[in-house]
Structure formats: structure tokens, C-alpha cells
Amino acid sequence: MTSTSPWSLHEQLARDTAAIGDLPLARVLLMNDANYPWLILVPRRAGAVEILDLSELEQAQLMGEIARSAHVLKQTTNCDKLNIAAIGNVVPQLHIHIVARRRDDATWPRPVWGAAPPAHYDSAAQRRLIDAMRRQLPLG
């Protein structure tokens, strides 16, 4: 159920993230919250709200991009657990959260949403994480 209008990133996602780059289907973003290394993948398909709004081929492509991104995030952060979710109650645009969790993070073992105020990255730490992700992901 994609729209005929061109794709654009939802303004809330644009405000809350830094761009890492584009995979074949999804834009990869870093959430501006240093409490947790947190990627967001947004399929570049106008009007997509649910995963089922994508074609079967795109659904498979998305799952592959989620798996690849999650693997790189886990390898880069050496986290204890990954949380992967497509919720979209606040931002209706289809997006997938990939959150690297540590047993000593700000809210472990509770969910990350609304549990702790966002911590701002210092620019050097954010740049190191973005650069590490860019080196390992097949970005276009």
C-alpha cells in the first residue's frame, strides 16, 4: 500500500537521528541517544506504515538488511543483547529499531522507550560509531 508521492523521512525521525547512509531498501539512522547504540532502518517506500505494506520481495530484502545491520551493530558495540522492533505508535512511517543493550545500561532489563531521558552523544563518540557502521555496511 505504498503511495504515489515521493518518499521522504518523517520529520520526527529526522529530528531524533543522524544519517548513516542508505542500504538498497532502507535508510540507516543512528538515534541521538548515547544511553544505547540504537539504529533505525526506514524503508524508502512512500506510504509504508507496516511491514506488510511492502511487497514480498521487499519484505525479504528488509529482513536481510535488518539482520546485516544488527550483526554489524552487535560486532561494533559488543553488546549483551539486541532489541529489534517495528512499533510505530508515535511515528507512523515504517521504521525498525535495532537497539544494542548492555546489562549495565541506563534501563536494563526494561524497554528503552520513555525509561530514561536521552543522553546526548559527544560529537567524537557519535562520529566514531557512524564511521564504524559505514565501514561495515554495504551502503550505496
N, C-alpha and C positions, 0 to 999 in steps of 0.2 A: 504494500500500500504506500509506495513512495510517491512523492509529489512531482509535478512537472516544473516547479520553481527550482532555481539553483540551490545547491547545498550551502549552508553557512553554519558556523559554530554558534551554538546558543550563547547569549551574552553572559549568562551566569558562569558557564564553563570557561569562557574567555577571561572573565574577571578572576576566577579562582585557580587558574592553572598557568603553566609556562609550556610553550610548544617544544616538543622534542623532534617531531617530524612525521612523515606520512609513510605508512605501510601501504601495500597495494589497495586495501579497502579502508582501513581506519587511520584516522589521525591519532597520534600518540601524544599525550599530555602528561605533565607532572603536576600533581596537586600542590598548591602552595601551602603545605603543612609539614614542617620538619619533624613533627611528632612521629610520622610514619612515612617511609618512602612509598609513594602512592601514585600509580599510573592510572590514567583514564584513557580508554580507547573509544573513539567515536567514529562509527562507520560513516563515510561521506556519502550518504544517501538521503536526499531531501525527504522529509515527511516520515522517516522511520522512527517509530516510538518503541516498538517491541522487536525482539529478535525475529519473530515470525513475520514481520513486515519485510524482511529480506528474502530474496529467492533462496531456494535450497542450496544452490552453488555459493551464494554469498554467505549463508549461514555456516557452511563448511569452511569457507575462507576465513570468516570471523573467528571460528573456534581455533583454527590454526594460528592466527595472529595473536589470539589471547594466550595460547599455550606458549608460543615463542616469546612473547613479551614477559609472561610470568616466569619462564625459565631464566631469562636474562636478568630480571629483577631479583630473583632468588639468588642467582650466582653473584650478582653485583653487591647485594646487601648482606648476604649470608644470614638471612632471616630464619626464624624458627618455624614460621607458618605463613602461608599466603591466604588471604581472603579475596575471593573473586565473586562479584555480584553485579547484576544488572537490575537496579531498583527503579530509579526514575520517578519517584514520587514528587520531588521538588522540581527537577529539570526534566521535562517530557521528552527531549531529544534522546534517542537511543544512545546509551553510553555504558561502558563496562568498567567497573572499578577493580583494580588489582592492587591490593594493599599488602605490603610486606610488614609482618608483625613479629615482634620480639617479646619474649616473656617478661622483659623489663621495660616495655614501652608504657606510655602515659595511661593507657586504659586496659591493658591486658588483664583478664581474658575477655572483657566486654567488647561489644562492637565499637567501632571508631566514631560513628555518627553522633554528634552532639555530646560526646562524653568529656571532651577536653577542648579548651579553646585552641584554635590553630596556632602553631608556633611558626614564626617566620624563619625561612632559611637565611643564613648569611649568604651573600651572593657567591662567594667562592665555593661553598659546600653545594649549593644548587647547581652551579656550573659543572663541578666535578661529576655529580650524578647524571646530569643531562649528557655530558660528554661521554661518560661510560656507556650509557644506554645507546647513544648514537653510534658508537664504535661497534656495538654488538648486534644491533637490529638491522635488518635489510631495508633501510629507509630509501625512499625514492627522492 
